[in-house]
Amino acid sequence: MSVPYPRWQRRHEAVLHWLFEHPTGTLAECARDTGYSRPHLSRITCSPDFRQYLGALRADVERQLLAHYVEGLTARKHKIRQ
């Protein structure tokens, strides 16, 4: 019998942020830093709720980076016109 994935809990944010800040990190390193076991981390990170939050965080960061890039281009274009 399969146990359902854990539902999103506020404390999972620590895992979300750790993985986002350490894209090449391993589950073992994340487990060490967050206090979760590796099997529990695997279940958390494979859950649909976690994937949804991770996708939203990535999209938000991509929007911020794009806005920063466009702002830089606009500033350079404005500087050239002067």
PAGU-456002 format. One record per residue (C-alpha): y, x, z. Coordinates in pm, whole numbers, plus 50000, padded with zeros to 5 digits. Layout:
% PAGU-456002
ATOM       v       u       w
ATOM       Y       X       Z
...
***
This chain:
% PAGU-456002
ATOM       v       u       w
ATOM   50000   50000   50000
ATOM   50338   50138   49900
ATOM   50618   50134   50153
ATOM   50951   50031   49998
ATOM   51225   50287   49959
ATOM   51464   50315   50251
ATOM   51774   50100   50213
ATOM   52111   50273   50193
ATOM   52236   50377   50534
ATOM   52569   50535   50615
ATOM   52394   50848   50744
ATOM   52251   50904   50395
ATOM   52604   51001   50291
ATOM   52542   51344   50444
ATOM   52253   51392   50201
ATOM   52458   51259   49911
ATOM   52747   51494   49979
ATOM   52519   51791   50048
ATOM   52341   51747   49716
ATOM   52669   51700   49531
ATOM   52820   52013   49687
ATOM   52501   52220   49631
ATOM   52379   52118   49282
ATOM   52130   52405   49269
ATOM   52014   52357   49628
ATOM   51658   52267   49718
ATOM   51528   51981   49928
ATOM   51414   52239   50183
ATOM   51772   52366   50218
ATOM   51906   52012   50235
ATOM   51647   51924   50500
ATOM   51748   52227   50705
ATOM   52117   52136   50688
ATOM   52090   51758   50732
ATOM   51799   51732   50976
ATOM   51579   51518   50751
ATOM   51223   51614   50662
ATOM   51154   51708   50300
ATOM   50929   51403   50241
ATOM   51194   51171   50384
ATOM   51463   51333   50168
ATOM   51246   51277   49865
ATOM   51212   50908   49948
ATOM   51587   50878   50014
ATOM   51692   51054   49693
ATOM   51448   50855   49479
ATOM   51564   50520   49616
ATOM   51757   50291   49380
ATOM   52040   50257   49635
ATOM   52084   50634   49661
ATOM   52079   50673   49282
ATOM   52348   50406   49254
ATOM   52575   50580   49507
ATOM   52515   50919   49343
ATOM   52605   50776   49003
ATOM   52924   50621   49141
ATOM   53024   50950   49305
ATOM   52962   51143   48984
ATOM   53163   50892   48781
ATOM   53451   50913   49028
ATOM   53458   51292   49013
ATOM   53439   51286   48633
ATOM   53737   51045   48623
ATOM   53935   51275   48853
ATOM   53855   51582   48645
ATOM   53947   51405   48323
ATOM   54277   51282   48470
ATOM   54356   51636   48588
ATOM   54274   51779   48244
ATOM   54484   51519   48060
ATOM   54771   51577   48303
ATOM   54756   51950   48225
ATOM   54757   51886   47851
ATOM   55050   51646   47883
ATOM   55247   51897   48090
ATOM   55187   52173   47831
ATOM   55280   51942   47544
ATOM   55600   51842   47725
ATOM   55682   52208   47796
ATOM   55636   52303   47429
ATOM   55875   52026   47315
ATOM   56158   52153   47535
***
